[in-house]
Amino acid sequence: MKIVALFFPKASIGTYLVAMAVAIALPIFAFVTLLLLQLEDNQRSTLRRETAQDALALSRIIDRQLQDMATTLRLLSSSPELENGNLAAFHERTETALRDNTLFVIAVDGAGQQLLNTRRAFGTPLGEIANIPALQEVMTSGRIEASDVFRGRTSGDWVYNVTLPRKNDPVAALIITQDAKDLGKLVTTEGLAPGWSAAVIDQSGHVIASTGPTNLEPGTPFDPRILPAFTASRGVFQDEKILPHMLLGYARIPGWSWKTVIWGPIAQASILSTWRFLIIGGVALVLVAVLGAYAVARQVRTTIRDIAEMANRMGEGHIVSPVETSVIEANQVAIALSNASFDRSQTEDRLRFVMHELVHRTKNLLTLAQAMMRQLAKQADSVETFQAAVADRLEGLGRSIELLTSEQWGGVSLRRVVDIHLQAFPQSREQIEITGEDFVLKPDAVQNLGLALHELATNSVKYGALSVPQGRVRFEWRDVREEDKPDALLRFTWEERGGPPVAEPTRSGFGTTVIKAHAASAFRGTVQVDFRPEGLLWVLTAQRSTLERD
């Protein structure tokens, strides 16, 4: 601490800002001097890196074109017309699909004989394709490949092919062909320095497309002295004997045998005037920095004091208004402090409300649990039976509480409540048919309807339709209207069929209490339970307002 106090004694913010301005300016002079010495090397390194990146960017453009052609071939290969051998329909469909493109499709047999070519009308006599070796190579490799540039027999122009082997009869391969001049439209020098050129080279070292001042025609061999240097996936080539005062960047197109190259002159900017600016401007910079630091210090000191006063008032529990200063960041801090003071007040109010709600809901849950255990205790003939019954009901209640907690007790959709409770019976899920328009339930409705659903499903799995594989359950809800009740009503129906014969129970248990008395009371509605021989029928009719969240 003594060492820190020695270098940073107590002083005003103005003193520290002036010292900081001087401490920054002096090392900058030394650092800029070193930078000037290395500037030329850095410029060269930057140019080499950008050249390689520009070549890579061009390779990605060409790769997208080839990938699009490969994707088109895969789609065409699986077309129904081709699978059925209807080449005329395939020709018509393909020609229509590619009408707006510069692409043409050729179908060939294993010997290279053209079966169709969208450059010509279907049925026109066609010969073998011009590039048989490329076809044989693709058939051997079994994968999509791009050919070298060559003269097309049908078009008479320089073209290239992308071939998909099929190994089917009669179409052994599908080919998409494009004129080299059309691919050249994608080869651009936009974004490059003036005097730069670009080209795409095939596997044999011939130019497919080129642009720029050194515009090479398709089929022209690229300089054979340069090609052996293309060993990496991307890089640069520089040789004063081969390319005087020039730089060349190259990149391989991933997954293809082609390469992209860009090349052009190296431009070097003079840095002699920078030394003059450094010496003359440096002195002026220090003086201006010192004066500016002093002026800023005075303004910042006033701003800090205003913000500190706001913080003190906020600490005393007041809602503070933001102060207006000339420093934007200070204004943002002042606004943040003002908002924080308001938010703190709101948070305190919200916390009190949440605590009240927590106490209220906890009391309701405890009351429900106590009533449930008292009822179950009357019916249980052993401790184990009582424990199992309580655990089963608490598990169902827990699902509803977990749903409400995940939604911060803001209500849950009816469909989700049904699904979560029926998940407890996965073996019977396919036997249950659920229909009805979904809406959001109130928190209390989630618990109460969940209890009823759990009891209905549990009873059905034990004794009803879900206890046998052929049994079926239909659970639906829909809006109904009654003349003496103008408010909207909802009717829930649980209908079982296909299960064991049903008889009305001789005594009323907890489950019956839940689906009848508790459901009717919770939703202020009516419940009809009919123990029909063919299956249980449970109908709940209640006002929609008691269930749906506003």
C-alpha positions in Angstrom: 0.0 0.0 0.0 2.9 2.4 0.7 4.3 1.8 -2.8 0.9 2.5 -4.3 0.5 5.7 -2.2 4.0 6.8 -3.4 3.0 6.6 -7.1 -0.6 7.5 -6.7 -0.9 10.1 -3.9 -4.1 11.8 -3.0 -4.9 14.4 -5.6 -7.7 15.9 -7.5 -9.2 14.3 -10.7 -7.7 17.2 -12.7 -4.2 16.4 -11.6 -4.7 12.8 -12.5 -6.1 13.6 -15.9 -3.2 15.9 -16.8 -0.7 13.3 -15.6 -2.6 10.7 -17.6 -2.5 12.8 -20.8 1.3 13.2 -20.5 1.9 9.6 -19.6 -0.1 8.5 -22.6 1.5 11.0 -25.1 5.2 10.2 -24.3 5.0 6.4 -24.8 3.0 7.0 -27.9 5.9 8.8 -29.6 8.2 5.9 -28.9 5.7 3.3 -30.0 4.7 5.2 -33.2 8.4 5.4 -34.1 8.7 1.6 -33.9 5.4 1.2 -35.8 6.7 3.4 -38.6 9.8 1.2 -39.0 7.6 -1.9 -39.3 4.8 -0.3 -41.3 6.0 -1.6 -44.6 6.3 -5.1 -43.4 2.8 -4.9 -41.8 1.4 -3.6 -45.1 2.9 -6.5 -47.0 1.6 -9.0 -44.4 -1.9 -7.4 -44.6 -1.9 -7.5 -48.3 -0.8 -11.1 -48.4 -3.5 -12.1 -45.9 -6.2 -10.1 -47.7 -5.2 -11.5 -51.0 -5.6 -15.1 -49.7 -8.9 -14.2 -48.2 -10.1 -12.6 -51.5 -9.2 -15.8 -53.3 -11.0 -17.8 -50.7 -14.1 -15.6 -51.0 -14.1 -16.2 -54.8 -13.7 -19.9 -54.2 -16.8 -19.8 -52.0 -18.8 -18.1 -54.7 -17.8 -20.8 -57.2 -18.4 -23.5 -54.6 -22.0 -22.3 -54.1 -22.6 -22.5 -57.8 -21.2 -26.0 -58.0 -23.1 -27.1 -54.9 -26.4 -25.7 -56.3 -25.8 -27.7 -59.5 -25.1 -30.8 -57.5 -28.2 -30.3 -55.5 -30.2 -29.9 -58.7 -28.8 -33.1 -60.0 -29.8 -35.0 -56.9 -33.3 -33.7 -57.1 -33.6 -34.5 -60.8 -32.1 -38.0 -60.2 -35.0 -38.9 -58.0 -37.8 -37.5 -60.2 -40.7 -39.9 -60.9 -40.3 -39.4 -64.7 -36.7 -40.6 -64.6 -37.5 -43.5 -62.3 -40.3 -44.6 -64.7 -38.1 -44.2 -67.8 -40.3 -41.5 -69.2 -37.5 -39.4 -70.8 -39.8 -37.2 -72.8 -41.6 -36.0 -69.7 -38.3 -35.7 -67.8 -37.0 -33.6 -70.7 -40.0 -31.3 -70.6 -40.0 -30.9 -66.9 -36.3 -30.2 -66.7 -36.3 -27.8 -69.5 -39.2 -25.9 -67.9 -37.5 -25.8 -64.5 -34.2 -24.5 -65.9 -35.7 -22.2 -68.5 -34.6 -19.1 -66.6 -31.1 -20.4 -65.9 -28.0 -20.8 -68.1 -27.8 -24.5 -67.2 -28.6 -27.5 -69.4 -29.2 -31.1 -68.5 -27.8 -34.2 -70.3 -28.7 -37.8 -69.6 -26.3 -40.4 -70.9 -25.9 -44.2 -70.8 -22.8 -46.0 -69.5 -21.0 -45.6 -72.9 -21.5 -41.8 -72.9 -24.3 -41.8 -75.5 -26.6 -38.9 -75.0 -30.2 -39.9 -74.3 -31.4 -36.4 -74.0 -30.0 -32.9 -74.0 -32.1 -29.9 -73.0 -30.1 -27.7 -75.4 -32.0 -29.6 -78.1 -35.6 -30.7 -78.6 -36.4 -34.2 -77.3 -36.0 -36.8 -80.0 -33.2 -34.9 -81.9 -30.5 -37.4 -82.8 -27.6 -36.9 -80.4 -24.1 -38.4 -80.3 -21.7 -39.2 -77.6 -20.7 -36.5 -75.1 -17.4 -34.7 -75.9 -15.7 -35.4 -72.5 -15.8 -39.3 -72.2 -12.8 -39.5 -69.9 -14.5 -37.2 -67.3 -17.6 -39.5 -67.4 -15.5 -42.6 -66.9 -13.7 -41.0 -64.0 -17.1 -40.1 -62.3 -18.5 -43.6 -62.9 -15.4 -45.1 -61.3 -15.3 -42.8 -58.3 -19.1 -43.0 -57.7 -19.4 -39.3 -56.6 -20.4 -36.0 -58.1 -17.5 -34.3 -59.8 -16.8 -31.2 -61.9 -15.0 -31.7 -65.2 -12.2 -29.7 -66.8 -13.2 -27.1 -69.4 -13.6 -28.4 -72.9 -15.3 -27.7 -76.2 -18.9 -28.9 -76.3 -20.0 -30.8 -79.4 -23.6 -29.6 -79.1 -22.9 -25.9 -78.2 -19.6 -25.5 -79.9 -18.4 -23.3 -77.0 -16.1 -23.8 -74.0 -18.2 -25.6 -71.4 -17.8 -27.6 -68.2 -19.9 -30.4 -66.7 -21.0 -31.4 -63.2 -21.8 -35.1 -63.4 -23.9 -37.4 -61.1 -23.4 -41.2 -61.5 -26.6 -43.2 -61.2 -25.6 -46.7 -62.2 -29.1 -47.3 -63.4 -30.5 -48.3 -66.8 -30.9 -46.7 -69.2 -29.7 -43.4 -67.6 -26.3 -44.2 -66.1 -25.4 -40.5 -65.3 -27.0 -37.1 -65.2 -24.9 -34.1 -66.3 -25.5 -30.4 -65.8 -23.5 -28.4 -68.3 -22.9 -24.6 -68.4 -21.0 -22.4 -70.8 -17.7 -21.1 -69.4 -18.7 -17.5 -70.3 -21.8 -17.8 -68.1 -19.7 -19.0 -65.1 -17.5 -16.0 -65.8 -20.3 -13.7 -64.7 -19.6 -15.0 -61.1 -15.9 -14.2 -61.4 -15.6 -10.6 -60.4 -12.9 -8.2 -59.3 -15.3 -6.1 -57.3 -13.7 -5.1 -54.0 -10.1 -5.6 -55.4 -7.6 -2.9 -56.1 -7.4 -1.4 -59.6 -5.3 -3.5 -61.9 -6.2 -6.9 -60.3 -7.5 -9.9 -62.2 -9.3 -13.1 -61.2 -9.7 -16.6 -62.7 -11.0 -20.1 -62.1 -8.6 -22.9 -63.0 -9.6 -26.6 -63.6 -7.7 -29.7 -62.4 -5.5 -29.8 -65.6 -4.5 -26.1 -65.1 -6.6 -24.5 -67.8 -8.6 -21.4 -67.3 -12.4 -21.9 -67.1 -13.3 -18.3 -66.6 -11.4 -15.0 -66.1 -11.9 -11.3 -65.6 -9.8 -8.2 -65.1 -7.1 -6.5 -67.1 -5.3 -9.8 -67.7 -8.4 -11.5 -69.2 -7.5 -15.1 -70.1 -9.8 -16.9 -72.6 -11.4 -20.2 -71.5 -9.2 -23.2 -72.2 -6.0 -21.1 -72.0 -3.3 -22.9 -69.9 -2.4 -21.0 -66.8 1.3 -20.2 -66.2 2.9 -23.7 -65.6 5.6 -22.1 -63.5 3.1 -21.0 -60.9 0.8 -24.0 -60.7 3.3 -26.3 -58.7 3.2 -23.7 -55.9 -0.5 -24.3 -55.2 0.2 -27.0 -52.5 -1.9 -25.7 -49.6 -5.6 -25.2 -49.4 -5.0 -21.4 -49.8 -2.1 -19.1 -49.9 -0.1 -16.5 -51.9 2.6 -16.7 -54.5 5.2 -14.0 -55.1 8.2 -14.2 -57.4 9.8 -11.1 -58.9 11.1 -13.1 -61.9 7.7 -14.6 -62.8 5.4 -11.8 -61.6 7.5 -8.6 -61.2 6.0 -6.3 -58.5 2.9 -8.4 -58.4 1.2 -10.7 -55.8 -1.0 -13.7 -56.5 -3.4 -15.4 -54.1 -5.0 -18.8 -54.6 -7.6 -21.1 -52.9 -8.8 -24.6 -53.6 -12.5 -25.1 -53.8 -13.4 -27.5 -51.0 -14.7 -30.9 -52.4 -13.9 -30.0 -56.0 -10.8 -30.2 -58.2 -10.8 -26.5 -59.2 -8.9 -23.5 -57.8 -9.5 -19.8 -57.8 -6.7 -17.3 -58.3 -6.4 -13.5 -58.1 -3.3 -11.4 -59.0 -2.3 -7.8 -59.4 0.3 -5.1 -58.7 1.6 -4.3 -55.2 1.0 -0.6 -54.3 3.2 0.9 -51.5 2.2 4.1 -49.9 5.0 6.5 -48.8 5.4 7.1 -45.1 8.0 9.9 -45.2 5.5 12.6 -44.3 4.5 10.7 -41.2 7.8 11.5 -39.6 7.3 15.2 -40.1 3.8 15.0 -38.7 5.0 13.0 -35.7 7.6 15.6 -34.6 5.6 18.8 -35.3 2.2 17.4 -34.3 3.5 15.6 -31.2 4.4 18.7 -29.3 1.1 20.4 -30.1 -0.7 17.2 -29.1 0.8 17.2 -25.6 -0.2 20.8 -25.0 -3.7 20.3 -26.3 -4.0 17.1 -24.2 -3.0 18.9 -21.0 -5.4 21.8 -21.5 -8.2 19.5 -22.6 -7.6 17.2 -19.6 -7.9 20.1 -17.2 -11.1 21.4 -18.8 -12.6 17.9 -18.7 -11.5 17.4 -15.1 -13.5 20.4 -14.0 -16.6 19.2 -15.7 -16.3 15.6 -14.5 -15.8 16.7 -10.9 -19.1 18.6 -11.0 -20.9 15.6 -12.6 -19.5 13.2 -10.0 -20.7 15.3 -7.2 -24.2 15.5 -8.6 -24.3 11.7 -9.1 -23.0 11.1 -5.6 -25.8 13.3 -4.2 -28.4 11.2 -6.1 -26.9 8.0 -4.7 -27.0 9.3 -1.1 -30.7 10.2 -1.5 -31.4 6.8 -3.0 -29.7 5.1 -0.1 -32.0 7.0 2.3 -35.0 5.3 0.5 -36.2 8.2 -1.7 -37.3 8.0 -5.3 -34.8 10.3 -7.0 -35.2 12.2 -10.3 -32.2 12.1 -12.7 -29.9 15.1 -12.9 -29.0 16.6 -16.3 -25.3 16.9 -17.0 -23.1 17.5 -20.1 -21.7 14.0 -19.9 -23.9 11.4 -21.7 -22.6 8.5 -19.7 -23.2 10.4 -16.5 -26.8 11.1 -17.7 -27.2 7.4 -18.3 -26.0 6.6 -14.8 -28.4 9.2 -13.4 -31.3 7.7 -15.3 -30.2 4.2 -14.1 -30.1 5.4 -10.5 -33.5 7.0 -10.9 -35.0 3.9 -12.4 -33.3 1.7 -9.8 -34.9 3.8 -7.0 -38.3 3.4 -8.7 -37.7 -0.3 -9.3 -36.7 -0.9 -5.7 -39.9 0.7 -4.5 -41.9 -1.5 -6.9 -39.9 -4.6 -6.0 -40.7 -4.0 -2.3 -44.4 -3.7 -3.1 -44.3 -6.8 -5.3 -42.4 -8.7 -2.7 -45.1 -7.9 -0.1 -47.7 -9.0 -2.6 -45.9 -12.3 -3.4 -45.5 -13.1 0.3 -49.2 -12.5 0.8 -50.1 -14.7 -2.2 -47.6 -17.4 -1.0 -49.3 -17.5 2.4 -52.7 -17.6 0.9 -51.9 -20.4 -1.6 -50.0 -22.4 1.0 -53.0 -22.3 3.3 -55.2 -23.5 0.5 -52.9 -26.4 -0.4 -52.6 -27.5 3.3 -56.4 -27.3 3.7 -56.8 -29.4 0.6 -54.2 -31.9 1.7 -55.7 -32.2 5.2 -59.2 -32.8 3.8 -57.8 -35.4 1.4 -55.9 -37.3 4.1 -58.9 -37.3 6.4 -61.1 -38.7 3.7 -58.6 -41.3 2.7 -57.9 -42.3 6.3 -61.6 -43.2 6.7 -61.5 -45.6 3.8 -58.0 -47.2 4.2 -57.9 -50.6 5.8 -54.1 -50.5 6.5 -51.3 -48.0 6.8 -49.8 -49.2 3.5 -53.1 -48.6 1.7 -53.3 -45.1 3.2 -49.8 -44.3 2.3 -50.2 -45.4 -1.3 -53.5 -43.5 -1.7 -52.0 -40.3 -0.3 -48.8 -40.6 -2.4 -50.9 -41.1 -5.5 -53.1 -38.0 -4.9 -50.2 -35.9 -3.9 -48.4 -36.9 -7.0 -51.3 -35.7 -9.1 -51.5 -32.5 -7.1 -47.8 -32.0 -7.5 -48.1 -32.1 -11.3 -50.5 -29.2 -11.2 -48.3 -27.2 -8.8 -45.3 -27.9 -11.0 -47.2 -26.6 -14.1 -48.3 -23.5 -12.3 -44.8 -22.8 -10.9 -43.3 -23.1 -14.4 -45.8 -20.4 -15.5 -45.2 -18.3 -12.3 -48.8 -19.1 -11.2 -50.1 -17.1 -14.2 -52.3 -19.9 -15.5 -51.8 -22.9 -17.8 -53.4 -24.0 -21.1 -56.1 -26.6 -20.7 -54.5 -29.0 -23.2 -51.3 -29.0 -21.3 -53.0 -29.7 -18.0 -54.7 -32.7 -19.6 -51.5 -34.0 -21.2 -49.4 -33.7 -18.0 -51.9 -35.6 -15.9 -52.5 -38.4 -18.5 -48.7 -38.8 -18.8 -49.0 -40.8 -15.5 -50.7 -43.5 -17.5 -48.5 -43.9 -20.6 -49.8 -47.5 -21.3 -53.3 -46.2 -21.8 -52.6 -42.9 -23.6 -53.5 -44.2 -27.1 -56.9 -45.3 -25.7 -57.9 -41.8 -24.8 -59.5 -39.4 -27.4 -59.2 -35.7 -26.5 -61.1 -33.0 -28.3 -61.8 -29.3 -27.5 -60.6 -25.8 -28.3 -57.6 -24.9 -26.0 -57.6 -21.9 -23.7 -55.7 -20.8 -20.6 -57.0 -21.9 -17.2 -56.9 -19.9 -13.9 -54.4 -21.2 -11.3 -57.2 -22.6 -9.0 -58.9 -24.3 -12.0 -55.6 -26.0 -12.9 -55.4 -27.6 -9.4 -59.1 -28.6 -9.2 -59.5 -29.9 -12.8 -56.2 -31.7 -12.4 -57.5 -33.5 -9.3 -60.7 -34.6 -11.1 -58.8 -35.8 -14.2 -56.4 -37.7 -12.0 -59.2 -39.5 -10.2 -61.1 -40.3 -13.3 -58.0 -41.7 -15.0 -56.9 -43.7 -11.9 -60.4 -45.2 -11.5 -60.5 -46.1 -15.2 -57.1 -47.8 -15.1 -58.1 -49.8 -12.0 -61.7 -50.7 -12.8 -62.9 -49.1 -16.1 -62.3 -48.9 -19.8 -58.5 -48.3 -19.4 -58.1 -51.6 -17.5 -58.5 -53.6 -20.7 -56.7 -53.1 -24.1 -60.0 -52.7 -26.1 -61.4 -50.1 -23.8 -61.7 -46.5 -25.0 -62.2 -43.1 -23.3 -63.5 -39.9 -24.9 -62.7 -36.7 -23.1 -64.0 -33.5 -24.6 -65.1 -30.0 -23.7 -67.2 -27.5 -25.6 -69.2 -24.4 -25.2 -73.0 -24.7 -24.5 -75.8 -22.3 -24.0 -78.8 -22.5 -21.7 -81.9 -20.3 -22.0 -82.0 -19.4 -18.3 -78.2 -18.9 -18.1 -77.1 -16.2 -20.5 -73.4 -16.5 -19.5 -71.2 -18.8 -21.5 -71.0 -22.3 -20.1 -68.4 -25.1 -20.6 -69.3 -28.8 -20.6 -66.6 -31.4 -19.9 -67.5 -35.0 -20.7 -65.5 -38.1 -19.7 -67.1 -41.1 -21.4 -65.9 -44.7 -21.2 -66.8 -47.6 -23.3 -65.5 -51.1 -24.2 -64.4 -51.9 -20.6 -65.8 -54.3 -18.0 -69.5 -54.0 -17.0 -70.0 -51.0 -14.7 -72.1 -51.0 -11.5 -72.7 -48.1 -9.2 -70.5 -48.5 -6.1 -72.1 -49.3 -2.8 -70.2 -46.6 -0.9 -68.8 -43.2 -1.8 -65.0 -42.9 -1.6 -62.6 -40.1 -1.9 -62.4 -40.4 -5.6 -66.2 -40.1 -6.0 -66.1 -37.1 -3.7 -63.5 -35.4 -5.8 -65.2 -35.9 -9.2 -68.7 -35.0 -7.8 -68.9 -32.7 -4.8 -65.4 -31.1 -5.0 -65.7 -30.5 -8.8 -69.1 -29.0 -8.5 -68.1 -26.8 -5.6 -64.8 -25.7 -7.1 -66.3 -24.6 -10.4 -69.7 -23.5 -9.0 -71.4 -25.8 -11.5 -73.2 -29.1 -11.8 -71.8 -32.6 -12.1 -73.5 -35.6 -13.5 -72.1 -39.1 -12.9 -73.8 -42.0 -14.6 -72.5 -45.6 -13.9 -73.8 -47.1 -17.2 -73.2 -50.8 -17.8 -71.2 -50.0 -21.0 -69.0 -47.4 -19.2 -68.8 -44.5 -16.8 -70.1 -41.1 -17.9 -69.0 -38.0 -16.1 -70.2 -34.5 -17.2 -69.2 -31.2 -15.6 -71.1 -28.1 -16.6 -69.7 -24.7 -15.3 -69.5 -21.1 -16.2 -66.5 -20.5 -18.5 -65.5 -17.5 -16.3 -64.8 -19.8 -13.4 -62.1 -21.6 -15.5 -60.7 -19.3 -18.1 -58.0 -16.7 -17.2 -58.9 -13.2 -18.1 
